[in-house]
Amino acid sequence: MSEFIPFAVPEISNEEINEVVDTLRSGWITTGPKVKQFESDFQSFIGSGVEAIAVNSATAGLHLALEALGVGEGDEVIIPSLTFTATAEVARYLGADIRVVDIDSDTLNIDIEAIRGAITLKTKVIMPVHYAGLSCNMDEILSLAEEFDLKVVEDAAHALPTTYRGDMIGALKSDIAVFSFYANKTMTTGEGGMVVTRNSDLAKRMKIMRLHGIDRDAFDRFQSKKPAWYYEVVAPGFKYNMTDIAAAMGIHQLKKLPGFLDRRQYLAKRYFDSLVDLPLTLPMDDMDGGSHSWHLFVIRVQDNSPVNRDELIQILSDQGIGSSVHYVPLHRQPYWRDKYQLTIDMFPITDKAYQAMLSIPLYTAMSDEQQDRVIQVLREALT
Ligand SMILES: *Cc1c(COP(=O)(O)O)cnc(C)c1O
């Protein structure tokens, strides 16, 4: 049998390896000059004068974002059911509740009217997820937020780089956006994340809470005669800082990101061209002047297909091809289902999509020949 084709593989080469080795030999391996450089490079990449704050995961970043916005007990955060549990759990860290809503069947992104229907006097934040790397309708979400005086935190874990009507995700008028550098994302630091905001008060709070609630500026600016060992703790903060070892990878992954995007777009186009006549619903590309990051290529098996989703995953697996499902929706997860009495009939669109969907291999190091094998197995299974 030919070699196994996984669903995702990171592309790491000598640049990252040499920079990590340089960090290991430098004597400084935790947060230091490499993190500073990575944050500065990331700010330039997103543009629009954002501040970038490196953290050890996107989950940590989402937690810092909600904390900085003052989310706490009695508050509600609106999120889609079709997401990873991290989007939801951070609200619970702070004692807040989530309101889970359905998605749009074409884009698989959060449904705007469902958001409107879920807004209560307790609602504080809308957390859209740019599913698979396709931007949500941010104009509508931002105008809802303005109408009801809500905050917007974008879970941008899939959206690097994604543009919405020509603007980078991260540079829009939301309060905070959070990117992930988990191993299977569009660029990686092993584990890691980046928080961006244009609000300097929020940035300051998140920087303090990222590292034990230590306020560096308090003594840097006003008490500069204090010795270097002195620090002040102003809150019970977290331990969410990124290491220089991770940032060493990030610096080079970020440089390669435009090339990575080209390769992902090329592979996505090849999938579209060769799967179009099969009984599949192919993912939606951006039709609104924006661009898709192609973090995931999510196909849905149609009702008239000769095999169902589970059978198709088994056929792929038997042929040495990895795939995955993004995600088992929140309304089917025991904790969220029981905590908020979520039932399948409350999420008809998400549930139907979930039962039909699978993510097929898409990664920058995938060769045309490997992709041809995936296409061939799909064609044989579905015709
Ligand atoms: C990956 C992911 C996260 C979490 O990212 P980490 O960096 O692993 O914490 C959050 N939300 C979504 C939608 C994700 O895909």
The ligand as an SDF file (V2000), in Angstrom:
LIG
                    3D

 15 15  0  0  0  0  0  0  0  0999 V2000
   -7.7330   25.5180   17.4720 C   0  0  0  0  0  0  0  0  0  0  0  0
   -8.9130   26.2790   17.9040 C   0  0  0  0  0  0  0  0  0  0  0  0
   -8.9840   26.9420   19.1460 C   0  0  0  0  0  0  0  0  0  0  0  0
   -7.9520   26.7450   20.2060 C   0  0  0  0  0  0  0  0  0  0  0  0
   -6.6670   27.0350   19.8110 O   0  0  0  0  0  0  0  0  0  0  0  0
   -5.4710   26.6150   20.7720 P   0  0  0  0  0  0  0  0  0  0  0  0
   -4.3180   27.4200   20.2630 O   0  0  0  0  0  0  0  0  0  0  0  0
   -5.2800   25.1340   20.5700 O   0  0  0  0  0  0  0  0  0  0  0  0
   -5.8430   26.9470   22.1600 O   0  0  0  0  0  0  0  0  0  0  0  0
  -10.0740   27.7280   19.4230 C   0  0  0  0  0  0  0  0  0  0  0  0
  -11.0880   27.8600   18.5480 N   0  0  0  0  0  0  0  0  0  0  0  0
  -11.0810   27.2270   17.3600 C   0  0  0  0  0  0  0  0  0  0  0  0
  -12.2290   27.4380   16.4310 C   0  0  0  0  0  0  0  0  0  0  0  0
  -10.0090   26.4020   17.0110 C   0  0  0  0  0  0  0  0  0  0  0  0
  -10.0190   25.7590   15.8410 O   0  0  0  0  0  0  0  0  0  0  0  0
  1  2  1  0
  2  3  1  0
  2 14  2  0
  3  4  1  0
  3 10  2  0
  4  5  1  0
  5  6  1  0
  6  7  2  0
  6  8  1  0
  6  9  1  0
 10 11  1  0
 11 12  2  0
 12 13  1  0
 12 14  1  0
 14 15  1  0
M  END
$$$$
